[in-house]
Amino acid sequence: MPPLQPDNPTAQIPPTNQYDFIVNAGKRGPTTLLPTFNHSSLKTRLLVAGSGVLALIVLFWIFVALISGSSSNNTASLISLAQQQNEIARVSAESAQDAVLPPTQTFAITTSLSLLSEQRAFLAYLRSLGSVPSSSILQATRDPKTDATLKSAQGNGNYDQTYISITQSELASYEHNLKQAFAATKIIKERQLLEVAYQQAQLLVQQSNQAQ
């Protein structure tokens, strides 16, 4: 009996050419070692990054503008305070010689020296900002009425109390202006300068109460 033949003879697999990967290399398309990118995705990333950099630049210039603007706006207030310091120191220096009672004399000397010291600190800071007031500007707020009032009080024998009353009023105005200037600035160095001046003014007010 002849050997059994399969109903479906096995299909013959054509032999492969071991050099096919070389011969048909051009038919498979180009290959590359570099990763592929989605061009639309890359464009989106670049736009996002560019927007972030632009936002940082805008914020930086806003910050610079706020600092410079605050500095320039508060310069006028600092000069006005220096004028007040000049006037209080002037009146106190004269009153230190004209006062009768030792407590008043001591208070007048302390006030004059304290305000002149504060003024030097203010002028040094204004110099760092490139805005130093001249002597004529500092003396522009000299009040002739104060001199007339003190001269009249001297003739009436009431000089000490009159001087103390005038100085207390001037110190109260000075404290108020210091607080306003402090609230108007965010510069740390400027705030420290104003805070020290305010604390010193408070001490002078306390001393004036003891001199009465």
DRENVO-889889 format. One line per field, with one value per residue: residue in one letter; chain; x, y, z of N, C-alpha, C in turn. Coordinates in steps of 0.05 Angstrom, whole numbers, plus 32768, in hexadecimal, padded with zeros to 4 digits. Layout:
BEGIN
resn	a | ...;
chain	A | ...;
n.X	X | ...;
n.Y	Y | ...;
n.Z	Z | ...;
ca.X	X | ...;
ca.Y	Y | ...;
ca.Z	Z | ...;
c.X	X | ...;
c.Y	Y | ...;
c.Z	Z | ...;
end
This chain:
BEGIN
resn	m | p | p | l | q | p | d | n | p | t | a | q | i | p | p | t | n | q | y | d | f | i | v | n | a | g | k | r | g | p | t | t | l | l | p | t | f | n | h | s | s | l | k | t | r | l | l | v | a | g | s | g | v | l | a | l | i | v | l | f | w | i | f | v | a | l | i | s | g | s | s | s | n | n | t | a | s | l | i | s | l | a | q | q | q | n | e | i | a | r | v | s | a | e | s | a | q | d | a | v | l | p | p | t | q | t | f | a | i | t | t | s | l | s | l | l | s | e | q | r | a | f | l | a | y | l | r | s | l | g | s | v | p | s | s | s | i | l | q | a | t | r | d | p | k | t | d | a | t | l | k | s | a | q | g | n | g | n | y | d | q | t | y | i | s | i | t | q | s | e | l | a | s | y | e | h | n | l | k | q | a | f | a | a | t | k | i | i | k | e | r | q | l | l | e | v | a | y | q | q | a | q | l | l | v | q | q | s | n | q | a | q;
chain	A | A | A | A | A | A | A | A | A | A | A | A | A | A | A | A | A | A | A | A | A | A | A | A | A | A | A | A | A | A | A | A | A | A | A | A | A | A | A | A | A | A | A | A | A | A | A | A | A | A | A | A | A | A | A | A | A | A | A | A | A | A | A | A | A | A | A | A | A | A | A | A | A | A | A | A | A | A | A | A | A | A | A | A | A | A | A | A | A | A | A | A | A | A | A | A | A | A | A | A | A | A | A | A | A | A | A | A | A | A | A | A | A | A | A | A | A | A | A | A | A | A | A | A | A | A | A | A | A | A | A | A | A | A | A | A | A | A | A | A | A | A | A | A | A | A | A | A | A | A | A | A | A | A | A | A | A | A | A | A | A | A | A | A | A | A | A | A | A | A | A | A | A | A | A | A | A | A | A | A | A | A | A | A | A | A | A | A | A | A | A | A | A | A | A | A | A | A | A | A | A | A | A | A | A | A | A | A | A | A | A | A;
n.X	8011 | 800B | 802E | 800C | 7FF1 | 7FF1 | 7FB4 | 7FB6 | 7FEB | 8029 | 8039 | 806B | 80A1 | 80BE | 8103 | 812A | 8151 | 818E | 81A7 | 8181 | 8174 | 819A | 8197 | 8163 | 8160 | 8154 | 811E | 8105 | 8102 | 811F | 8149 | 8155 | 817E | 816E | 813C | 80F7 | 80CD | 8090 | 807C | 8054 | 804B | 807D | 807F | 8056 | 806B | 8097 | 807C | 8062 | 808E | 80A6 | 807F | 8080 | 80B3 | 80AD | 8086 | 80A2 | 80C8 | 80A8 | 8092 | 80C1 | 80D0 | 80A3 | 80AB | 80DB | 80C9 | 80A4 | 80C6 | 80E9 | 80C4 | 80AB | 80D6 | 80E2 | 80B3 | 80B0 | 80DB | 80D0 | 80B3 | 80DA | 80FE | 80DD | 80D7 | 810C | 810F | 80EC | 8109 | 8134 | 811E | 8108 | 8136 | 8153 | 8133 | 8135 | 816B | 8174 | 8151 | 8169 | 818D | 816F | 8149 | 8132 | 812E | 8152 | 813F | 8122 | 814A | 816C | 8149 | 8142 | 8177 | 8180 | 8157 | 8166 | 8199 | 818A | 8165 | 8186 | 81AA | 8188 | 817B | 81AB | 81AF | 8183 | 8191 | 81BE | 81A7 | 8186 | 81AD | 81C2 | 8199 | 81A0 | 818B | 8193 | 817F | 818A | 81A9 | 8189 | 8158 | 814D | 8147 | 811B | 80EA | 80EA | 80CA | 80B5 | 808E | 8092 | 80C2 | 80B2 | 808A | 80A6 | 80C9 | 80A6 | 8093 | 80BF | 80C4 | 8098 | 80A4 | 8099 | 80B4 | 80CA | 809F | 8082 | 80A6 | 80AA | 8075 | 806F | 8096 | 8083 | 8055 | 806C | 808A | 8061 | 8048 | 8074 | 807A | 804B | 8053 | 807F | 8068 | 8045 | 8069 | 8083 | 805B | 8055 | 807F | 80A3 | 80D6 | 810A | 8137 | 812A | 80FC | 8112 | 8131 | 8109 | 80EC | 8111 | 8116 | 80E3 | 80DD | 8103 | 80EC | 80BF | 80D8 | 80EB | 80BC | 80AA | 80D2 | 80C8 | 8099 | 80AA | 80CA | 80A8;
n.Y	7FE9 | 802B | 8061 | 808C | 80C8 | 810C | 8132 | 8168 | 817F | 8196 | 81DB | 81F6 | 821C | 8253 | 825A | 8288 | 82C2 | 82CC | 82FB | 8321 | 834D | 8371 | 8376 | 8387 | 83B6 | 83EA | 83E8 | 83E6 | 8417 | 8452 | 844F | 8468 | 847E | 84A6 | 84C1 | 84C8 | 8501 | 8521 | 8554 | 857B | 8576 | 8586 | 85BB | 85D0 | 85CA | 85ED | 861E | 8622 | 8623 | 8653 | 8678 | 8674 | 8688 | 86BC | 86CF | 86CE | 86F6 | 8723 | 8725 | 872F | 8763 | 877F | 877A | 8796 | 87C9 | 87D4 | 87D8 | 8803 | 882A | 8830 | 8843 | 8874 | 8890 | 8896 | 88B6 | 88ED | 88EF | 88E0 | 890B | 8934 | 8923 | 8929 | 8960 | 896D | 8957 | 8979 | 89AB | 89A2 | 8994 | 89C4 | 89EB | 89D3 | 89D5 | 8A0C | 8A15 | 89F9 | 8A1C | 8A47 | 8A35 | 8A30 | 8A0B | 89D1 | 899B | 89A7 | 89BD | 8990 | 896E | 898B | 898B | 8954 | 8949 | 8968 | 8952 | 891D | 8921 | 8937 | 890E | 88E7 | 8900 | 8900 | 88CA | 88C3 | 88E5 | 88CB | 889C | 88B2 | 88C5 | 8896 | 888A | 88AF | 88E2 | 8916 | 8948 | 898F | 89BF | 89ED | 89D9 | 89B7 | 89DD | 89F6 | 89F1 | 8A0F | 8A30 | 8A6E | 8A7E | 8A5D | 8A6E | 8AA2 | 8A97 | 8A7E | 8AA6 | 8ACC | 8AAE | 8AAC | 8ADF | 8AE1 | 8ABF | 8A89 | 8A64 | 8A2F | 8A09 | 8A17 | 8A0B | 89D3 | 89C3 | 89D2 | 89B2 | 897E | 897D | 8981 | 8952 | 892C | 8934 | 8925 | 88EF | 88DB | 88E3 | 88C2 | 8890 | 888E | 8890 | 8860 | 883B | 8842 | 882B | 87F1 | 87E3 | 87C5 | 87DB | 8811 | 8810 | 87FF | 882C | 8853 | 883C | 883D | 8874 | 8881 | 8866 | 8882 | 88B5 | 88AB | 88A2 | 88D5 | 88F1 | 88DA | 88ED | 8922 | 8927 | 891C | 8948 | 8971;
n.Z	8000 | 7FEF | 8010 | 8040 | 8028 | 8039 | 8040 | 8037 | 801C | 8038 | 8033 | 800B | 8023 | 8008 | 7FFC | 8023 | 8016 | 8032 | 802F | 8029 | 8049 | 803A | 8003 | 7FFB | 8017 | 800A | 8000 | 8030 | 8048 | 8065 | 809F | 80E2 | 8119 | 813A | 8167 | 8157 | 814F | 815F | 8139 | 8140 | 8177 | 818B | 817B | 819A | 81CD | 81CA | 81C5 | 81F6 | 8219 | 8208 | 8215 | 824D | 8259 | 8247 | 826A | 829B | 8291 | 828C | 82C1 | 82DD | 82CC | 82DE | 8315 | 831B | 830B | 8334 | 8361 | 8353 | 8349 | 837B | 8398 | 837F | 8386 | 83BE | 83CA | 83CC | 83FC | 8421 | 841C | 842F | 8464 | 8474 | 8473 | 849C | 84C7 | 84C6 | 84D4 | 8508 | 8523 | 851E | 853B | 856D | 8579 | 857F | 85A9 | 85D2 | 85E6 | 85F5 | 8619 | 865D | 8688 | 869F | 8690 | 8661 | 8641 | 863C | 8620 | 85F1 | 85DC | 85D4 | 85AF | 8583 | 8575 | 856B | 853F | 8518 | 8512 | 84FD | 84CE | 84B2 | 84A6 | 8485 | 845A | 8447 | 8434 | 840C | 83EB | 83D7 | 83B5 | 838F | 8397 | 83B7 | 83E2 | 83E1 | 840E | 8410 | 8402 | 842D | 8455 | 8446 | 845F | 848C | 84C1 | 84CD | 84F1 | 851C | 8534 | 8542 | 8567 | 8590 | 859F | 85B3 | 85DE | 85FD | 860F | 862F | 8658 | 8652 | 8636 | 8636 | 863B | 860D | 85E4 | 85EB | 85E1 | 85AB | 8593 | 859F | 8580 | 854D | 854C | 854F | 851D | 84FD | 850B | 84F6 | 84BF | 84B7 | 84BE | 8493 | 8468 | 8471 | 8467 | 8432 | 8416 | 8400 | 8405 | 8427 | 8441 | 8442 | 8461 | 8492 | 849F | 84A6 | 84D0 | 84FB | 8502 | 8511 | 8542 | 8560 | 8560 | 8580 | 85B1 | 85BB | 85C2 | 85F1 | 8613 | 8611 | 862D | 8660 | 8669 | 8672;
ca.X	8000 | 801C | 802D | 7FF7 | 7FF8 | 7FE0 | 7FA0 | 7FC0 | 8008 | 8036 | 8042 | 8088 | 80AA | 80D4 | 811C | 8130 | 816C | 819A | 81B1 | 816A | 8174 | 81AC | 818E | 8149 | 8161 | 8147 | 8101 | 80FA | 8101 | 8137 | 8149 | 8165 | 8182 | 8163 | 8120 | 80E5 | 80BD | 8077 | 8082 | 803F | 8050 | 8095 | 8077 | 8046 | 807D | 80A6 | 806B | 805E | 80A7 | 80AA | 806B | 8089 | 80CA | 80A2 | 8078 | 80B6 | 80D4 | 8094 | 8091 | 80DA | 80CF | 808F | 80B8 | 80EE | 80BA | 8099 | 80DB | 80F2 | 80AE | 80A8 | 80ED | 80E0 | 809B | 80B5 | 80F1 | 80C5 | 80AC | 80F3 | 8108 | 80CB | 80DE | 8126 | 8109 | 80E1 | 811F | 8145 | 8110 | 8106 | 8151 | 815A | 8124 | 813E | 8186 | 8171 | 8143 | 817B | 819B | 815C | 8138 | 813A | 812F | 8164 | 8132 | 811C | 8164 | 8175 | 8138 | 8148 | 8190 | 817B | 8147 | 8176 | 81AD | 817C | 815A | 819C | 81B5 | 8175 | 817C | 81C3 | 81A9 | 8170 | 81A0 | 81CF | 8196 | 817E | 81C4 | 81C3 | 8184 | 81A7 | 8179 | 819A | 8175 | 819E | 81A4 | 8173 | 813F | 8149 | 8140 | 8104 | 80D2 | 80ED | 80B1 | 80B9 | 807A | 809D | 80D5 | 80A4 | 807C | 80BA | 80D3 | 8091 | 8091 | 80D7 | 80BE | 8083 | 80AD | 808C | 80C3 | 80CE | 8086 | 807B | 80B8 | 80A2 | 805C | 8074 | 80A5 | 8072 | 8044 | 807C | 8090 | 8049 | 8046 | 808B | 8073 | 8036 | 805F | 8090 | 8056 | 803B | 807F | 8088 | 8046 | 8056 | 8096 | 80A8 | 80F3 | 8111 | 814A | 811B | 80EA | 8122 | 8138 | 80F1 | 80E5 | 8123 | 810F | 80C9 | 80E2 | 8111 | 80D8 | 80AF | 80E8 | 80EC | 80A2 | 80AA | 80E4 | 80BB | 8085 | 80B9 | 80D6 | 8093;
ca.Y	8000 | 8043 | 8071 | 80A0 | 80E4 | 8120 | 813E | 8183 | 817F | 81AE | 81F0 | 81FA | 8238 | 825A | 8261 | 82A4 | 82CA | 82D6 | 8316 | 8331 | 8367 | 8383 | 837A | 8396 | 83CA | 8403 | 83E5 | 83E7 | 8433 | 845B | 844C | 847C | 8479 | 84BC | 84BD | 84D7 | 8514 | 852C | 8570 | 858C | 8576 | 8596 | 85D7 | 85D8 | 85CD | 8606 | 8635 | 8623 | 862C | 866F | 8687 | 8674 | 869A | 86D7 | 86D6 | 86D4 | 870F | 8737 | 8727 | 873B | 8780 | 878A | 877B | 87AD | 87E2 | 87D9 | 87E1 | 881D | 883D | 8836 | 8853 | 8890 | 889D | 889B | 88C9 | 8906 | 88EC | 88E0 | 8926 | 8943 | 891C | 8936 | 897C | 896E | 8952 | 8991 | 89C0 | 899B | 8996 | 89E1 | 89F7 | 89C8 | 89DF | 8A27 | 8A14 | 89EF | 8A33 | 8A5B | 8A29 | 8A37 | 89F4 | 89BC | 8985 | 89B1 | 89BF | 8975 | 8963 | 8999 | 8982 | 8939 | 894A | 8973 | 893E | 8905 | 8927 | 893B | 88F3 | 88DA | 890E | 88F6 | 88AF | 88C7 | 88F0 | 88B6 | 888A | 88C0 | 88C6 | 887C | 888A | 88C4 | 88F8 | 8923 | 8964 | 89A3 | 89CC | 89FF | 89C9 | 89AD | 89F3 | 8A04 | 89EF | 8A1F | 8A3E | 8A86 | 8A81 | 8A4F | 8A80 | 8AB8 | 8A8D | 8A79 | 8AC0 | 8AD7 | 8A9F | 8AB3 | 8AF8 | 8ADC | 8AAC | 8A6F | 8A59 | 8A12 | 89FB | 8A1D | 89FB | 89B7 | 89C0 | 89D4 | 899A | 8967 | 897E | 897A | 8935 | 891D | 8935 | 8916 | 88D2 | 88D4 | 88E2 | 88AB | 8879 | 888F | 8888 | 8844 | 882B | 8847 | 881E | 87D4 | 87DF | 87BD | 87EE | 882A | 880B | 87FF | 8848 | 8861 | 8831 | 8847 | 8890 | 8882 | 885E | 8898 | 88CA | 88A3 | 88A7 | 88F2 | 88F9 | 88D2 | 88FF | 893D | 8926 | 891D | 8962 | 8985;
ca.Z	8000 | 7FEE | 8028 | 8041 | 8020 | 8048 | 802F | 802F | 801D | 8044 | 8020 | 800A | 8029 | 7FF6 | 800B | 8026 | 8010 | 804B | 802A | 8021 | 8057 | 802D | 7FE8 | 7FFB | 802C | 8000 | 7FFF | 804B | 8051 | 8074 | 80BC | 80F0 | 8136 | 8149 | 816D | 8147 | 815E | 8153 | 8134 | 814D | 8194 | 8190 | 8178 | 81B2 | 81E4 | 81C7 | 81CA | 8213 | 8226 | 8201 | 8225 | 8268 | 825B | 8244 | 8283 | 82AF | 828A | 8293 | 82DE | 82E6 | 82C7 | 82F0 | 832F | 831A | 830A | 834E | 8373 | 834B | 834C | 8397 | 83A1 | 8375 | 8392 | 83DA | 83CD | 83D5 | 8418 | 8430 | 841D | 8441 | 847F | 847A | 8479 | 84B8 | 84D9 | 84C6 | 84E3 | 8524 | 852E | 8520 | 8551 | 8586 | 857E | 8589 | 85C3 | 85E6 | 85F1 | 8600 | 862E | 8678 | 869A | 8695 | 8681 | 8646 | 8633 | 8635 | 860C | 85D8 | 85D1 | 85CB | 8597 | 856D | 856D | 8560 | 8525 | 8506 | 850C | 84EA | 84B4 | 84A4 | 849C | 846E | 8443 | 843C | 8424 | 83F4 | 83DA | 83C9 | 83A0 | 837C | 839B | 83D0 | 83E3 | 83E8 | 8428 | 840D | 8402 | 8448 | 8465 | 843A | 8470 | 84A4 | 84C7 | 84DD | 8506 | 8534 | 8540 | 854E | 857F | 85A5 | 85A8 | 85C4 | 85F7 | 860D | 861D | 8643 | 866D | 864E | 861F | 8637 | 8635 | 85F1 | 85D3 | 85ED | 85D3 | 858E | 858B | 85A1 | 8569 | 8536 | 854E | 8548 | 84FF | 84F3 | 850E | 84E2 | 84A4 | 84B6 | 84BB | 8477 | 8456 | 8476 | 845A | 8415 | 840A | 8406 | 8405 | 8443 | 844C | 8447 | 8478 | 84AA | 84A4 | 84B1 | 84EA | 8510 | 8506 | 8520 | 855E | 856D | 8565 | 8597 | 85C9 | 85C0 | 85CC | 860D | 8622 | 8612 | 8643 | 8679 | 866C | 8678;
c.X	8012 | 8019 | 8017 | 8001 | 7FE6 | 7FCD | 7FA9 | 7FDF | 8013 | 8040 | 805F | 808F | 80C1 | 80EC | 8120 | 814D | 8178 | 81A5 | 819A | 816B | 8186 | 81A1 | 8175 | 8149 | 8153 | 8129 | 80F5 | 80F8 | 8119 | 8133 | 815A | 8168 | 8176 | 8146 | 810F | 80D4 | 80A4 | 807A | 806D | 8043 | 8068 | 808F | 8067 | 8058 | 808D | 8095 | 8066 | 8076 | 80AC | 8097 | 8074 | 80A0 | 80C0 | 8095 | 808C | 80C3 | 80C1 | 8092 | 80AA | 80D9 | 80B9 | 809B | 80CB | 80DF | 80AE | 80AE | 80E3 | 80DD | 80A9 | 80BE | 80EA | 80C9 | 80A0 | 80CC | 80E7 | 80BD | 80C4 | 80FF | 80F7 | 80D1 | 80F9 | 8122 | 80FE | 80F7 | 8130 | 8138 | 810E | 8121 | 815A | 814D | 812F | 815A | 8186 | 8164 | 8155 | 818A | 8188 | 814A | 8143 | 813F | 8142 | 8156 | 812B | 8135 | 816E | 8164 | 813E | 8162 | 818D | 816C | 8157 | 818A | 81A0 | 8172 | 8170 | 81A9 | 81A2 | 8177 | 8195 | 81BE | 8196 | 817F | 81B2 | 81BF | 818D | 8195 | 81C8 | 81AF | 818A | 8195 | 817E | 8190 | 818B | 8197 | 818C | 8158 | 8139 | 813F | 8126 | 80EB | 80D5 | 80D5 | 80B7 | 80A6 | 8083 | 80B0 | 80C7 | 8096 | 808F | 80C5 | 80BF | 808F | 80A9 | 80D2 | 80A9 | 808B | 80A1 | 809A | 80C4 | 80B5 | 807E | 808C | 80AF | 8088 | 805F | 8082 | 8095 | 805F | 8053 | 8084 | 8079 | 8044 | 805C | 8085 | 805F | 8041 | 8072 | 807F | 804C | 8051 | 8086 | 8074 | 8048 | 806E | 8097 | 80C6 | 80FC | 8123 | 813C | 8109 | 80FA | 812A | 8121 | 80E9 | 80F7 | 811C | 80F6 | 80CD | 80F0 | 80FE | 80C7 | 80BE | 80E9 | 80D2 | 80A0 | 80BB | 80D7 | 80A6 | 8093 | 80C5 | 80C1 | 8091;
c.Y	8018 | 8053 | 8086 | 80BB | 80F7 | 812D | 815A | 8183 | 8199 | 81C1 | 81F3 | 8217 | 823E | 8262 | 827F | 82AA | 82D7 | 82F2 | 8329 | 834C | 837B | 838B | 838C | 83AC | 83E3 | 8401 | 83E8 | 8404 | 8439 | 8456 | 8461 | 8475 | 848F | 84B7 | 84D0 | 84E9 | 851B | 854A | 8583 | 858D | 8587 | 85B4 | 85E1 | 85DC | 85E7 | 861E | 8638 | 862D | 864A | 8681 | 868A | 8688 | 86B7 | 86E1 | 86DD | 86EF | 8726 | 873B | 8734 | 875A | 878D | 878E | 8793 | 87C7 | 87E9 | 87E4 | 87FE | 8832 | 8844 | 8848 | 8870 | 889E | 88A5 | 88AF | 88E3 | 8905 | 88ED | 88FC | 8938 | 893D | 8928 | 8953 | 897F | 896A | 896C | 89A7 | 89BA | 899D | 89B4 | 89EE | 89ED | 89D2 | 89FB | 8A27 | 8A09 | 8A06 | 8A47 | 8A4F | 8A2F | 8A1E | 89DE | 89A5 | 898E | 89B3 | 89A4 | 896A | 8971 | 8990 | 8966 | 8938 | 8953 | 895E | 8926 | 890A | 892B | 8920 | 88E4 | 88E6 | 8904 | 88DA | 88B1 | 88D1 | 88DC | 88A3 | 8898 | 88C3 | 88AC | 887A | 889F | 88DC | 8905 | 8940 | 8977 | 89AF | 89DF | 89F0 | 89BF | 89C4 | 8A01 | 8A03 | 89FE | 8A31 | 8A56 | 8A8A | 8A73 | 8A61 | 8A97 | 8AAF | 8A89 | 8A93 | 8ACE | 8AC9 | 8AA5 | 8ACD | 8AF5 | 8AC9 | 8A91 | 8A60 | 8A3A | 8A02 | 89FF | 8A0C | 89DD | 89B1 | 89C0 | 89BB | 8981 | 8966 | 8977 | 895D | 8923 | 891C | 8924 | 88F8 | 88CA | 88D1 | 88CA | 8891 | 8878 | 8886 | 886B | 8832 | 882D | 8838 | 8801 | 87CE | 87DB | 87D2 | 8809 | 8827 | 880B | 881B | 8857 | 8856 | 883B | 8864 | 8892 | 887A | 8875 | 88B0 | 88C4 | 88A8 | 88C4 | 88FC | 88F2 | 88E5 | 891A | 893D | 8927 | 8939 | 8977 | 898A;
c.Z	8000 | 8007 | 8027 | 8039 | 802F | 8035 | 8025 | 8031 | 8028 | 802F | 8022 | 800F | 8018 | 8006 | 800C | 8020 | 8029 | 8048 | 8023 | 802F | 804B | 8011 | 7FE7 | 8010 | 8024 | 8001 | 801A | 8056 | 8062 | 8092 | 80C8 | 810D | 8147 | 814F | 815C | 8159 | 814F | 8151 | 8141 | 816B | 819B | 818E | 8190 | 81CA | 81E2 | 81CD | 81E8 | 8222 | 8220 | 8211 | 8242 | 826C | 8259 | 825D | 8299 | 82AA | 8292 | 82B2 | 82E9 | 82E3 | 82D8 | 830C | 8330 | 831A | 8325 | 8362 | 836C | 834F | 8369 | 83A2 | 8398 | 8382 | 83AF | 83DE | 83D7 | 83F2 | 842A | 8432 | 842F | 845E | 8487 | 8480 | 8495 | 84CC | 84DC | 84D7 | 8501 | 8532 | 8532 | 8538 | 856C | 858D | 858A | 85A5 | 85D9 | 85F4 | 85FF | 8616 | 864A | 8689 | 868E | 8686 | 8664 | 8635 | 862A | 861F | 85F1 | 85CC | 85C5 | 85B1 | 857F | 8563 | 8560 | 8544 | 8510 | 84FE | 84F8 | 84CF | 84A4 | 8498 | 8484 | 8456 | 8437 | 842B | 840A | 83E1 | 83CA | 83B3 | 838B | 837F | 83B6 | 83CF | 83EC | 8403 | 8426 | 840D | 841E | 845A | 845B | 844C | 848A | 84A8 | 84D8 | 84F4 | 8520 | 8543 | 854E | 8568 | 8596 | 85B0 | 85BA | 85DF | 8609 | 861C | 8632 | 8659 | 866A | 8637 | 861F | 862F | 8617 | 85DE | 85D3 | 85DE | 85B5 | 8584 | 858C | 8588 | 854F | 8535 | 8547 | 8529 | 84F2 | 84F5 | 84FA | 84C6 | 84A1 | 84B1 | 849E | 8464 | 8459 | 8466 | 843B | 8407 | 8412 | 8408 | 8422 | 8450 | 8453 | 845F | 8493 | 84B2 | 84B1 | 84CC | 8501 | 8516 | 8516 | 853D | 856D | 8573 | 857D | 85B1 | 85D0 | 85CB | 85EA | 861E | 8625 | 8629 | 865E | 867E | 8674 | 8697;
end
